[in-house]
Every structure is written in structure tokens, then in C-alpha cells.
Amino acid sequence: MKIGRLTVSDRASAGIYTDLSGPEIERLLRATLGPDLEFLAALVPDEVDRIADQLRAFTDRDACDLVVTTGGTGISARDVTPEATRAVLEKELPGFGEIMRMQSFAKVRTAILSRATAGTRGHTLIVNLPGKPSAVAECLEILGPALREGLAHLRGADPHAPPPAR
């Protein structure tokens, strides 16, 4: 399975700090989906066109099965990841954002300010995650079953069949 991970951050893209959420996504997805994953990584500033262009590259050019973004889902003026994501989606899956907000709200009352979303483009599932590594872990933990089933549907496989032997 090929996975694109996109970190959206003005400061990380400028080299002001190191991206910690992107590597955390890889670690957690390997634990959730298995070790045989190929990751493509990108880091862009909080700019709608740059985010949308990278999402299109991961989906259309690179044929990723899954694209996971981290960062840019809040309400500040520079948080534009959901807008860029919606610009490239064919089908929106609002349940992803809803369940992440519900889960996070139990621990952090400001989680309702997150605007994360998800959806599909072609045969690719795209999911927005928060920018903090701890929030990435919290959200991916609850999304595992939906990720597996969604990916199986997009590949035309029976989501309830056991994984193929390797």
C-alpha cells in the first residue's frame, strides 16, 4: 500500500522547527495497517494552492491509496488545509472529522475548533489530522477500522475478507 503524508506548516516548511507529526503518522499507520507500507512525504506551507497541488500529486500522479495530512485544521487565518482538501475531493466523508472532534473533546474542550475533514479522490482516501503528534496518535487510534474498511472499498476488495497472505 502506498501512503502520502503531507505536513502543512509555515514554520516547519521554513526550517524553524522539525516536523514531528509526519514521522508519527508513519509509525502509527505501520502499527495499524501493517509494516509493508510505502510512504511518500511532503512538507508545504499553509497555502491553499500548495496544499491542493500536493494532494493532487499524491492522488493523481503517485496513485497513493491513502493520503494523510497533518496541520492547518484550526481557525487561524493561515489554517487552510480543509479548504484545500475540499477543493480536490470528489466525495466528502464528514464522519471522520466528526468522530475525531468527539474523541478529542473528551480530553481537550477546544477540540470543537478543529475543522478536519476527509473524503475520496478517485481510489484514494484523504484524511486531515491535527498538527500535534499527541493529537495525531489520539485520532489515528480511533480511525483504524474506518481506514481499513474505506481502503478496501476503494480498492474493490471485500472489506471483511482476511488480508491476503504475503
Backbone hydrogen bonds, N-H to C=O, Kabsch-Sander energy under -0.5 kcal/mol:
donor,donor_aa,acceptor,acceptor_aa,energy
3,I,38,E,-3.3
4,G,66,L,-2.7
5,R,40,L,-3.0
6,L,68,V,-2.7
7,T,5,R,-0.5
7,T,42,A,-2.6
8,V,6,L,-0.6
8,V,70,T,-2.9
9,S,7,T,-0.7
9,S,44,V,-2.6
13,S,9,S,-2.0
14,A,10,D,-1.3
15,G,12,A,-1.2
16,I,11,R,-2.6
17,Y,11,R,-0.7
20,L,18,T,-0.6
24,E,20,L,-1.3
25,I,21,S,-2.2
26,E,22,G,-1.8
27,R,23,P,-2.3
28,L,24,E,-2.6
29,L,25,I,-2.7
30,R,26,E,-2.2
31,A,27,R,-1.6
32,T,28,L,-1.9
33,L,29,L,-3.6
34,G,29,L,-0.5
34,G,30,R,-1.3
37,L,35,P,-1.9
38,E,1,M,-2.9
39,F,37,L,-0.5
40,L,3,I,-2.7
42,A,5,R,-2.1
44,V,7,T,-2.5
47,E,45,P,-2.3
51,I,47,E,-2.6
52,A,48,V,-3.0
53,D,49,D,-2.5
54,Q,50,R,-1.9
55,L,51,I,-2.4
56,R,52,A,-2.5
57,A,53,D,-2.1
58,F,54,Q,-2.6
59,T,55,L,-2.2
60,D,56,R,-3.1
61,R,56,R,-0.9
61,R,57,A,-0.7
62,D,57,A,-2.8
64,C,58,F,-2.6
65,D,2,K,-2.4
66,L,2,K,-1.5
67,V,125,L,-2.8
68,V,4,G,-2.8
69,T,127,V,-2.7
70,T,6,L,-2.2
71,G,129,L,-1.6
79,D,76,S,-1.6
80,V,78,R,-1.1
81,T,72,G,-1.7
84,A,80,V,-2.2
85,T,81,T,-2.6
86,R,82,P,-2.8
87,A,83,E,-1.5
88,V,84,A,-0.7
88,V,85,T,-1.4
89,L,85,T,-1.5
90,E,120,T,-3.6
91,K,120,T,-1.6
93,L,118,A,-3.2
96,F,93,L,-1.5
97,G,93,L,-0.5
98,E,94,P,-2.3
99,I,95,G,-2.6
100,M,96,F,-2.0
101,R,97,G,-2.4
102,M,98,E,-2.3
103,Q,99,I,-2.6
104,S,100,M,-2.6
105,F,101,R,-2.3
106,A,102,M,-1.0
106,A,103,Q,-0.5
107,K,104,S,-1.5
108,V,104,S,-3.2
111,A,108,V,-2.2
112,I,109,R,-0.6
113,L,110,T,-2.2
114,S,111,A,-1.9
115,R,73,T,-2.8
119,G,126,I,-2.3
120,T,91,K,-2.7
121,R,124,T,-2.1
124,T,121,R,-1.9
125,L,65,D,-2.2
126,I,119,G,-3.3
127,V,67,V,-2.6
128,N,117,T,-2.7
129,L,69,T,-1.8
136,V,132,K,-2.4
137,A,133,P,-2.3
138,E,134,S,-2.1
139,C,135,A,-2.4
140,L,136,V,-2.8
141,E,137,A,-1.8
142,I,138,E,-0.9
143,L,139,C,-1.3
144,G,140,L,-1.1
147,L,143,L,-2.8
148,R,144,G,-2.5
149,E,145,P,-2.4
150,G,146,A,-2.7
151,L,147,L,-2.7
152,A,148,R,-2.0
153,H,149,E,-2.4
154,L,150,G,-2.3
155,R,151,L,-1.6
156,G,153,H,-1.3
157,A,152,A,-2.6
161,A,158,D,-1.6
